[in-house]
Amino acid sequence: MGQGTDSEFGLVDLDEAETPGDEWEEIDISETEADRIARKRDREFEQFEERIKDADQFKVEQSVFDDATLAALYKLVQDGYVEAFGGPLSTGKEANVYHALGDDREVAVKIYRINASNFRQMRDYLEGDPRFEGLGGKKKDVVLAWTKKELANLERARKAGVRVPEPLATERNVLVMEYIGTDDGRAKRLGEVHIENPETAYGVMREYMRRLYSAGIIHGDLSEYNVVFDEDEGQLVVIDVGQAVTVHHPNSRDFLERDCENVASFFSRQGVDTDADELLEFVTSPEPDPSRD
């Protein structure tokens, strides 16, 4: 990761960034077409289901692919967002991410597990978010809401001028987004690369955090593990924004302080003269301050 200017690390001119959307936009978590497809099977869906279950890259993770998830994938294929699946890019307790080919580009397909092991932690991020008032206690409802939440957060981050994977489509617990990587594999996380110019990289990161805050959201799990370096474009890219909350969430300040501690600690180890308090003051000083709305 060589030297470069702020623009080379992906900062968008704020004058070119779109105005962030309404903080209280509604997120629909009602039944989707995939649920209807799963209930009413046809020959083509059954053939698709059999092909996926027989594919080598999916055999180890059969627990991820229940009937409704397969129906969601089937619907995304029908709609042209996915044409062919590759192997897994990452696997985790909450979700698996797969490499795939879209209509005219490579994409990443993120599949959230309905029986996510961090179900209660998901609720901590959702409760208090006005977009999810009245959310029931079923695991399925929480995971479907989480998927919609990540899509909405990605869209808002992009409008704020923060480099994140472009969201392309969502269906039930499946999110299709831009693939960040090379022919050799996924983009490396910030903690996996040698940073030759840490001051510049830190400048980009703190500006990202400030722009997110200005747009009314806080990442909530930001560290060197949720930022990747796009070698093709020479940019830092923030990923995994599903847990991001609005500035009016009851725990938003705690989440933001933790983000600042993680980011400042990492760059301090890279030789940058900074600390969590300095970063927090910078992030929370945009005009106007969205937390005072």
C-alpha positions, 0 to 999 in steps of 0.5 A, a space after each residue: 500500500 504505497 504513498 498517495 494523496 487523499 483522493 487516491 485513497 478514495 475521498 469523494 469531493 463533498 460538493 459532488 456527494 449527494 445529499 443524504 437521504 431522510 434518516 427515518 426512511 422506512 425499511 420494508 421487512 414484509 414477505 418477499 417474492 422469495 417466500 412465495 416462491 419457496 411455498 409454491 415450487 415449480 420445476 425450474 426452482 427445484 432444478 436450481 435448488 438441486 444444482 446449488 446443493 450439488 455444487 462443491 463450494 456449497 456442500 460444507 455450508 448446507 445449513 446456510 441454504 434453507 428453502 427460502 434462502 435458495 428461493 431468494 437466490 433463485 429470484 436474484 438469478 431470475 432478475 439478472 443480478 447473479 448469473 453464476 456462483 464461485 467460491 466463498 470469499 469469507 465465512 462467519 457466524 452471521 453470514 457467508 460471502 460468495 464470489 459470483 458473476 453478475 450481468 456484466 461484472 463480478 459481484 459479492 453475494 452475502 447470505 445471512 444465516 437465519 439461525 445466526 449465533 449473534 441473534 441477540 447482539 443483532 437486536 441490540 443494534 436494531 432496537 432503538 432504531 426508528 426504522 425498525 419500530 415494532 420489529 417482532 422477536 422472531 429470528 427470521 424477522 431480525 435477520 431479514 431486517 438486518 439485511 435490509 438495514 445493511 442495504 440502507 446503510 450502504 446507500 447512505 454511506 455512498 451518498 455521504 461520499 464514503 467509499 463502500 461496496 455498491 449495493 445492487 440488490 437484496 432479496 430476503 436474507 441475501 444481499 448482492 453488492 460490488 465485488 472488491 478484489 482482484 483476480 487473485 482474490 478478495 481485497 486485503 483488510 487494512 490490518 493485512 497490508 503494509 501501510 507506507 503512508 499511515 498519516 494519509 490513510 489515517 486522514 482518509 479514515 477519520 474523514 470517512 468517519 466524519 462523513 458517516 456521522 454527518 450523514 446521521 450514522 455510526 459504523 458501530 464495529 469499525 476497525 482495521 478488520 472492516 476496512 479493505 484496500 482496493 488495489 485496482 483503484 488505490 482506495 480504502 473501502 469500508 465494509 460490513 455496515 450492517 450494524 451501523 446505527 443512526 446518531 439517535 440510537 440510545 447506544 450510538 455514543 458508546 458505539 462511536 467511542 469504541 470505533 474511535 478507540 479502535 481506529 486511533 489505536 491501530 494508527 497509533 501502532 503505525 506511528 501516527 500521533 493521534 488518540 481516541 479523544 482527538 479523533 472523537 472531537 474531529 468526527 463529531 464536529 461537522 456543521 450542522 451536527 446531525 445529533 442535534 436535529 
